[in-house]
Every structure is written in C-alpha cells, then in structure tokens.
Amino acid sequence: MNDKKFLPQIIFALIIILSVSWYVFIYEPARREILNMELETRRLREVEREILALKARHEDLAAFVEEKESQLDAARIFLPPTLAQDKFIDELYRTAEVLDVRIISIRAGETNSSEELQAQVINARLEADYISLLNFIREIIDGGRLIVIEKISLENSSGKILSCDLSFKIFAATH
C-alpha cells in the first residue's frame, strides 16, 4: 500500500525529468540552431543588397571595361613604346606633300631617356607660305602622338614664301 502512495510522486518526478530532458536536449539545441540560421540569413541578405548596389552603381561592367580599354589604347598611341622616328618623319613628308610645304632637310637629334620617358629632337627646315606652314604645324601637333615644338625660327625667303627651322620633340614610353 505504501507503494501506491509513492506512485503519483514517481510519475510526477518522471514527468519533470522528461520535461527538463526535452528542454535541455531537444528544445534548446533546436532554438540555438534556428537563431544561427536567422543570423546567417540576415548576413546573406546584406551581402545580396551590397551586390545589387554594386550592380546598380556599375550597370554595364562590360561597357565600362571596353571604354577603359579604348582609353588605354588611345594613350598607347599618344605615347608609343618606341620613338619610331622613321614613322614620324614619314608623317612629316606626307603632311608636307598634302599641305604644299617643301621640306629642305630633316635630321634626328640626340635621344634623352629617363625612367619613364624617352625623348628625341627632330630638326626640320621647311619652306612654305604662312597659311600652309601654320596648317602643317597644326596637323603635326594634332596628330596621334605626343609632340612638343622645341624651337621655331622664321625668315622671309622670297615673296610670300617663308623659310622655317622647326625642332620637334617626340616622346615614347620607357618600359
């Protein structure tokens, strides 16, 4: 009979033990896992927002890259990897022929180099009328490479024809 007295207490103790065991071993680990998943989901959503913001800021990256490559190509032409004096002299002769400028002489001067640039002076003696000479100089300077006029001297040759000594400095990138 005494056993019957303890039966409700034993059942109550078992219920409490099972409840505490369920809470400690099942509910609490599952709750922690859910919290970790919520944190990871928030982090991934933030990363997704950042990616979308980057895409919005740089909508078409292919066009951006293509534009930068064309700018780089233009810079390479403007400052070629070598001096290419012969090409420059050919350009002088072609421009002179088109603009009715007579080239008397052309000679290449010394080459100066630094860590980043090479430079060379090209001296030219020309004869032309004033307008043709100005157009010639403009064509050469507006060409596709970096050119600086170092020195210019003019003399009246005969009538409207001027005799001109020009010194161009051409540049190239040093690699």
C-alpha positions, 0 to 999 in steps of 0.5 A: 500500500505504501507503494501506491502512495509513492506512485503519483510522486514517481510519475510526477518526478518522471514527468519533470525529468522528461520535461527538463530532458526535452528542454535541455536536449531537444528544445534548446539545441533546436532554438540555438540552431534556428537563431544561427540560421536567422543570423546567417540569413540576415548576413546573406541578405546584406551581402545580396543588397551590397551586390545589387548596389554594386550592380546598380552603381556599375550597370554595364561592367562590360561597357565600362571595361571596353571604354577603359580599354579604348582609353588605354589604347588611345594613350598607347598611341599618344605615347608609343613604346618606341620613338619610331622616328622613321614613322614620324618623319614619314608623317612629316613628308606626307603632311608636307606633300598634302599641305604644299610645304617643301621640306629642305632637310630633316635630321634626328637629334640626340635621344634623352631617356629617363625612367619613364620617358624617352625623348628625341629632337627632330630638326626640320627646315621647311619652306612654305607660305604662312597659311600652309606652314601654320596648317602643317604645324597644326596637323603635326601637333594634332596628330596621334602622338605626343609632340612638343615644338622645341624651337621655331625660327622664321625668315622671309625667303622670297615673296610670300614664301617663308623659310622655317627651322622647326625642332620637334620633340617626340616622346615614347614610353620607357618600359 
